[in-house]
Amino acid sequence: MDVAGTGALFLLCVLFIFFFSTFKMYRKQRELPPGPAPWPFLGNLFQKDVLPLYNSYLKLVKKYGPVFTVWMGPKPTVVLCGYEVVKDALLGHAEEFGGRPDIPLKIPGTSGFGNSDEKKWRELRRFTLSTLRDFGMGKRRMSDRVQEEALCLVEEIAARQGQPFDPRSIITSAVSNVICSVVFGSRFDYRDKVFLEQIPRVTDRIAFFRSFLGVVYFAFPKIMNYLPGRHKNIIAEGQKMYTFIRERVKSHMESLDPQNPRDFIDCFLIKSEKDQSHNEVIFSHEDVAMTVLGLFVAGTGTTSQALLYSLLAMAKFPHIQAKVQQEIAEVVGTHRPPSMEDRMKMPFTNAVVHEIQRYEKSSAETFPRAMTRDTEFRGHTIPKGTSVIPLFTSLHFDPLRWETPEEFNPGHFLDEKGEFTKRDAFMPFSAGKRSCPGEALAKMELFLFFSTLLQNFTFQMNGEAKEKELLSLNVDLLIKNTYPPIQAIKRPL
């Protein structure tokens, strides 16, 4: 066949795929909750009045109700908005909304927490939670580790001597060291070259999958893998990060003492060896690396970004920062670092930490859940396998649940007496069976790192960033992965 014939055949194949995919889209559209009309094949991807959802959901809810469908390319995704709807789905229908679609992360396989095998996921989660608790998750032992790391971070920031600097690397390294001490059995020096190579790989990866290009990649992974672009670099760097984990797993295998497990990897390897005698192997050696990789990325990226965001918030609202520092001085003083026992005596500081998480808008479009069976929900039928996004921004900015949702207001978490109060519509770690397994550790880290930093420093911003809205700085950090220079002025002790 000549070149012209080959080109014509290729064009026919493309047209066939396009029309077949479009036909399936419009046929399936009738089975789903209503939503904005999708373009053929592309869905709602390039419709600015639809994506990103955290910007457009209010208009969509007003037009279609709190349960609506958007199309990520030819794939439908049902979006859940508002506290009552999200609570009903994740807690009232936990099993039905408890699946996970295949996520094309392109790191060797689909093992670990990222796979959609329900039985395997349950076993891995149960084992991980149990083992993390054995190594002090949520206990005094873990609190001591975080305190020690926080003091190392204070020393590192103090070395900047009040000069403007980008804190992303050292903040992320400090947070990462906490989970590293659990999974690897040791922390890393902030100047360790191999360790420092992993930090941007984590943050760039998270930022990519929250970006528009990340959404496009999730919609068309097979097509995107043939095209050049940033996603190629993200995949390549992800492979290097996986190699970093595999090398440590291999080292653990060579020095493993089944009678004296040192860390999470040892415990997993011991469990894996026992599992080899069963007909159905769940804890394979690949699962060790993939599960550790999941813990490393989650334990490094999300908490560090919340902590970085907290410094921007304090620099943006110096009167709130001063009030936090006053409470720390009254409760803790200057001769010891804050502890978890202090949290109940520091309601304002605790409220500020919670408000930082509430106010942090982010895109969750690339990490949906999936329906495990056909389900009737709120007057709609949602077919098995359909991707679902519980939009937590819609909870955290719901005017029916918060007095001043568009304002940064720690008073949302304080009662009339100034005591800390919980809010039902606060779900930064999700809820139900797919809630974050590291929630207890993340809460501990956020409070201890934040209070220790505020005990020692006053944070300031200069230049253009000082004039930016906090939500705009939030988007810059989470999506664009940029951070303005910040000053840490040492406080007198």
C-alpha positions in Angstrom: 0.0 0.0 0.0 1.4 3.4 -1.0 1.8 6.4 1.4 -1.5 8.0 0.3 -3.4 4.8 0.9 -1.8 4.3 4.3 -2.7 7.9 5.3 -6.3 7.4 4.1 -6.6 4.2 6.1 -5.2 6.0 9.2 -7.7 8.8 8.8 -10.5 6.4 8.4 -9.5 4.6 11.6 -9.3 7.9 13.5 -12.8 9.0 12.1 -14.2 5.6 13.1 -12.9 5.9 16.6 -14.2 9.4 16.9 -17.7 8.7 15.7 -18.0 5.4 17.6 -16.8 7.1 20.8 -19.2 10.0 20.3 -22.1 7.6 19.7 -21.3 5.7 22.9 -21.1 9.1 24.8 -24.5 10.3 23.7 -26.2 7.0 24.2 -24.7 6.7 27.7 -25.6 10.3 28.5 -29.3 9.4 28.8 -28.5 6.9 31.6 -26.7 9.5 33.8 -27.6 12.5 36.0 -28.0 15.7 33.9 -25.1 18.0 33.2 -23.5 20.4 30.7 -23.7 19.2 27.1 -20.4 17.6 26.1 -18.6 18.2 22.9 -18.1 15.1 20.7 -15.2 13.0 22.0 -13.7 15.9 24.0 -16.6 16.1 26.5 -16.4 19.2 28.7 -12.6 19.3 28.9 -12.2 22.6 27.0 -15.3 24.3 28.4 -14.1 27.0 30.8 -17.5 27.3 32.4 -17.3 23.7 33.5 -13.6 23.0 34.5 -12.0 23.4 36.9 -14.9 22.2 39.1 -13.8 24.1 42.2 -14.4 27.3 40.2 -17.6 26.4 38.4 -19.5 24.1 40.7 -21.9 26.8 42.1 -23.3 27.6 38.7 -23.5 24.0 37.8 -25.3 23.1 41.0 -27.8 26.0 40.4 -28.6 24.7 36.9 -28.5 20.9 37.4 -28.7 20.2 41.1 -26.1 18.8 43.6 -25.7 15.6 41.6 -24.6 16.2 38.0 -22.4 14.7 35.2 -19.4 16.2 33.5 -17.4 14.5 30.7 -13.6 14.1 31.0 -13.2 13.5 27.3 -15.4 10.5 26.4 -15.6 9.3 30.1 -18.5 10.5 32.3 -17.9 11.6 35.9 -20.7 12.2 38.4 -20.0 15.1 40.7 -21.4 15.3 44.2 -21.8 18.7 45.8 -22.8 19.9 49.3 -22.5 18.4 52.7 -25.8 16.4 52.8 -25.1 14.8 49.4 -21.5 13.9 50.0 -22.2 12.6 53.5 -25.0 10.4 52.1 -22.8 9.0 49.5 -19.6 8.4 51.5 -21.2 7.3 54.7 -24.8 6.3 53.9 -23.8 4.4 50.8 -20.1 3.6 51.6 -20.0 0.3 49.7 -21.6 1.6 46.6 -19.3 4.7 46.3 -16.2 2.8 47.6 -14.6 1.7 44.4 -11.6 3.2 42.6 -11.2 3.4 38.8 -8.0 2.5 37.2 -5.6 5.5 37.5 -3.0 5.7 34.7 -0.1 6.6 36.8 2.3 4.7 34.6 4.6 3.5 37.4 5.4 -0.1 36.6 2.0 -1.6 37.5 -1.3 -1.2 39.3 -0.2 -2.6 42.6 -0.5 -1.0 46.0 -3.2 1.4 46.9 -3.6 2.6 43.3 -5.2 -0.6 42.0 -8.9 -1.2 41.6 -9.0 -4.8 43.0 -11.3 -4.4 45.9 -10.2 -7.5 47.9 -6.5 -6.6 47.4 -7.1 -2.9 48.4 -8.9 -3.9 51.6 -6.1 -6.2 52.7 -3.4 -3.7 51.9 -5.2 -0.9 53.7 -6.0 -3.1 56.8 -2.3 -4.2 57.0 -1.0 -0.7 56.5 -3.2 0.9 59.1 -2.3 -1.8 61.6 1.4 -1.6 61.0 1.5 2.2 61.1 -0.2 2.1 64.5 2.4 -0.4 65.7 5.1 2.1 64.7 3.4 4.9 66.8 0.8 6.4 64.4 -1.2 8.8 66.6 0.8 7.9 69.7 3.4 9.7 71.8 6.2 8.0 70.1 5.3 9.5 66.7 4.7 12.9 68.3 8.3 12.8 69.6 9.5 12.1 66.1 7.6 15.0 64.6 8.9 17.3 67.4 12.5 16.3 66.7 12.0 17.0 63.0 10.4 20.3 63.7 13.4 21.4 65.7 15.7 20.4 62.8 13.5 22.5 60.5 13.8 25.5 62.8 17.6 25.3 62.7 17.5 25.1 58.9 15.3 28.1 58.6 17.2 30.1 61.2 20.3 29.7 59.0 18.6 31.9 56.4 19.0 34.8 58.9 15.8 36.5 57.9 16.6 36.7 54.2 13.8 36.0 51.7 13.9 32.4 50.5 11.8 29.7 48.9 10.9 27.3 51.7 9.4 24.5 49.6 12.5 22.2 49.6 13.2 22.3 53.3 9.5 22.2 54.4 8.8 19.3 52.1 12.0 17.5 53.3 11.0 17.9 56.9 7.5 16.5 56.4 8.9 13.7 54.2 11.4 12.7 56.9 8.5 11.9 59.3 7.1 9.2 56.9 10.6 8.1 55.9 11.4 7.3 59.6 8.4 5.0 59.6 8.8 3.3 56.2 12.6 3.3 55.8 13.6 3.3 59.5 15.6 6.5 59.3 15.4 10.2 58.3 17.5 11.9 55.7 19.8 14.9 56.0 18.3 18.0 54.2 21.4 18.0 52.0 21.3 14.4 51.1 21.6 14.5 47.3 19.6 11.3 46.6 16.8 12.3 49.0 16.7 15.9 47.6 16.2 14.5 44.1 12.9 12.9 45.2 11.3 16.0 46.6 10.6 17.8 43.3 9.5 14.5 41.8 6.8 14.3 44.4 5.7 17.9 44.3 5.8 18.1 40.5 3.8 14.9 40.2 1.1 16.1 42.5 1.0 19.5 40.8 0.8 17.8 37.3 -2.2 15.7 38.2 -4.0 18.7 39.6 -3.3 20.7 36.5 -5.4 20.9 33.3 -2.9 18.9 31.4 -3.2 16.2 34.1 -6.9 16.1 33.6 -6.4 15.7 29.8 -3.9 12.9 30.5 -6.4 11.0 32.6 -9.0 11.4 30.0 -6.8 10.2 27.1 -3.9 8.2 28.6 -3.4 5.9 25.6 -3.4 8.9 23.1 -1.2 11.1 25.4 1.4 8.4 25.7 2.1 8.8 22.0 2.4 12.6 22.2 5.3 14.7 23.5 4.8 17.0 26.5 5.3 17.5 30.2 3.6 14.2 31.0 6.5 12.3 29.5 8.9 13.9 32.0 6.4 13.2 34.9 6.3 9.5 33.9 10.1 9.3 33.6 10.7 11.0 37.0 8.0 8.7 38.5 10.0 5.7 37.3 13.2 7.2 39.0 11.2 7.6 42.2 10.0 4.0 42.0 13.7 2.9 41.5 14.6 4.8 44.6 12.0 2.9 46.6 13.0 -0.5 45.0 16.6 0.0 46.0 15.6 0.5 49.6 13.3 -2.5 49.5 16.2 -4.6 48.1 18.5 -3.4 50.8 15.9 -4.3 53.5 15.5 -7.8 52.0 19.3 -8.4 52.2 19.4 -7.4 55.9 16.0 -8.6 57.0 15.6 -10.2 60.5 12.1 -11.6 60.8 12.3 -11.6 64.6 13.2 -7.9 64.7 11.4 -5.8 62.2 12.9 -2.3 62.0 10.2 -0.4 60.0 7.2 -0.7 57.7 9.2 -2.3 54.8 10.5 -5.0 57.1 6.9 -5.8 58.3 5.7 -5.9 54.7 8.4 -8.2 53.6 7.8 -10.6 56.5 4.1 -10.6 55.6 4.9 -11.1 52.0 7.1 -14.2 52.7 4.2 -15.7 54.7 1.8 -14.9 51.9 3.8 -16.9 49.3 2.4 -20.1 50.7 -1.1 -19.1 49.8 -2.8 -19.8 46.5 -3.7 -16.1 46.0 -0.8 -13.9 46.7 -1.8 -10.4 47.8 1.4 -9.2 49.4 3.9 -9.5 46.6 7.3 -7.9 46.5 6.0 -5.4 43.9 3.2 -4.5 46.3 5.9 -3.7 48.9 7.5 -1.1 46.6 4.2 0.3 45.3 2.6 0.6 48.8 5.7 2.3 50.2 5.7 4.6 47.2 2.1 5.5 47.8 2.9 6.3 51.5 6.0 8.3 50.5 4.2 10.4 48.0 1.1 11.0 50.2 3.1 11.5 53.3 5.4 14.0 51.6 3.2 16.0 49.2 -0.2 16.8 50.7 0.9 17.7 54.3 3.9 19.8 53.1 1.6 21.8 50.8 -0.8 22.5 53.6 2.1 23.6 55.8 3.5 25.8 53.1 0.0 27.3 52.6 -0.2 28.0 56.3 2.9 30.2 56.1 1.4 32.2 53.3 -1.8 32.6 55.3 0.2 33.9 58.4 2.2 36.3 56.2 -1.0 37.5 54.6 -2.8 38.0 58.0 -0.3 39.3 60.5 -3.0 40.0 63.1 -3.9 36.3 63.1 -0.2 35.3 63.2 0.3 37.5 66.3 -2.7 36.0 68.1 -1.3 32.5 67.5 2.1 33.5 68.8 0.5 35.1 71.9 -1.4 31.8 72.6 1.8 29.8 72.1 3.7 32.1 74.5 1.0 31.8 77.2 0.5 28.0 77.0 4.0 26.7 76.0 6.4 29.5 76.6 9.8 29.6 75.0 11.9 26.9 76.8 10.3 23.8 75.1 8.6 23.0 71.8 4.8 22.6 71.6 3.4 19.1 72.1 0.2 17.3 71.2 -0.9 17.7 74.9 -0.9 21.4 74.4 -3.4 21.3 71.5 -6.5 21.2 73.8 -5.1 24.3 75.6 -4.6 26.2 72.4 -8.0 26.5 70.8 -7.2 29.5 68.6 -4.0 27.8 67.1 -6.0 24.6 66.5 -8.8 26.6 64.9 -6.3 28.3 62.6 -4.8 25.0 61.5 -8.3 23.7 60.7 -9.3 26.9 58.8 -6.1 26.7 56.7 -7.3 23.2 55.5 -10.9 24.4 55.0 -9.8 27.4 52.9 -7.4 25.4 50.7 -9.2 25.0 47.4 -7.8 22.4 45.1 -8.7 20.3 42.1 -9.7 16.7 42.8 -10.8 15.9 39.3 -8.1 13.4 38.6 -8.6 11.2 41.7 -12.2 10.0 41.6 -14.0 7.1 43.2 -16.0 4.5 41.2 -19.4 2.9 41.7 -19.1 -0.7 42.8 -22.7 -1.5 41.6 -25.7 0.1 39.8 -27.1 2.5 42.4 -30.2 4.7 42.8 -29.0 7.8 44.5 -30.9 11.1 45.1 -33.3 10.4 42.3 -30.6 9.4 39.8 -29.3 6.1 38.5 -25.5 5.8 38.6 -24.2 2.8 36.7 -21.5 0.4 38.0 -18.0 1.5 37.2 -18.9 5.2 36.7 -16.3 7.6 38.1 -17.5 9.8 40.9 -16.0 13.0 42.4 -17.2 14.1 45.9 -16.3 17.8 45.6 -15.0 18.7 49.1 -14.6 22.3 48.1 -18.4 22.5 47.9 -18.5 21.4 51.6 -15.8 23.8 52.8 -17.4 26.8 51.1 -21.0 25.9 51.6 -22.9 29.1 52.8 -25.4 26.9 54.6 -22.6 25.3 56.8 -20.2 28.2 57.3 -20.9 31.7 58.5 -18.4 33.5 56.2 -17.2 30.8 53.7 -15.4 33.1 51.4 -13.3 34.7 54.2 -10.3 33.2 56.1 -11.9 33.1 59.5 -10.6 30.9 62.3 -13.8 31.7 64.2 -15.5 29.0 62.1 -13.9 26.5 64.6 -14.5 28.4 67.8 -17.7 28.6 69.9 -19.1 31.5 71.8 -16.6 30.9 74.7 -13.6 30.8 72.3 -13.2 27.0 72.7 -12.4 24.8 69.7 -15.4 23.1 68.1 -15.6 20.5 65.4 -17.7 21.0 62.2 -19.5 18.2 60.4 -18.9 19.8 57.0 -15.1 19.7 57.5 -13.7 16.7 55.5 -10.1 17.5 54.3 -9.2 13.8 54.6 -12.4 12.5 52.9 -14.7 10.1 54.7 -15.9 6.5 54.6 -13.9 3.5 53.4 -11.6 5.6 51.1 -10.7 8.2 53.7 -7.0 9.0 54.0 -5.2 6.3 56.0 -2.6 8.8 57.2 -5.1 11.2 58.7 -3.9 10.9 62.3 -0.3 11.5 61.3 -1.2 14.4 59.0 -3.1 16.2 61.8 -0.2 15.7 64.2 2.3 17.0 61.8 0.3 20.1 60.8 -0.2 21.1 64.4 3.3 20.4 65.7 5.2 21.9 62.7 2.9 24.9 62.5 3.0 25.8 66.2 6.8 25.2 66.4 7.5 27.4 63.5 5.2 30.2 64.8 6.9 29.8 68.2 10.3 30.6 66.6 9.5 32.9 63.6 7.3 35.6 62.3 6.6 35.1 58.5 6.4 38.0 56.0 6.0 38.5 52.3 7.2 41.3 50.1 6.6 42.5 46.6 3.8 41.5 44.3 2.9 38.4 46.3 1.9 40.6 49.3 -0.9 42.1 47.2 -2.2 38.8 45.9 -5.4 37.2 47.4 -4.7 34.1 49.5 -6.8 31.9 47.2 -4.8 33.1 44.2 -1.5 32.1 46.1 -3.2 28.8 46.9 -3.7 28.1 43.2 -0.2 29.1 42.4 1.1 26.6 44.9 -1.2 23.6 44.2 -1.5 23.9 40.4 1.4 26.0 39.1 3.8 24.7 41.8 5.2 28.2 42.4 5.8 29.9 45.7 6.8 33.5 46.5 10.0 34.3 48.5 9.1 34.5 52.2 11.0 35.9 55.2 11.2 34.1 58.5 12.1 36.7 61.2 13.6 35.0 64.3 11.5 35.8 67.4 13.3 36.7 70.7 13.3 33.7 73.1 
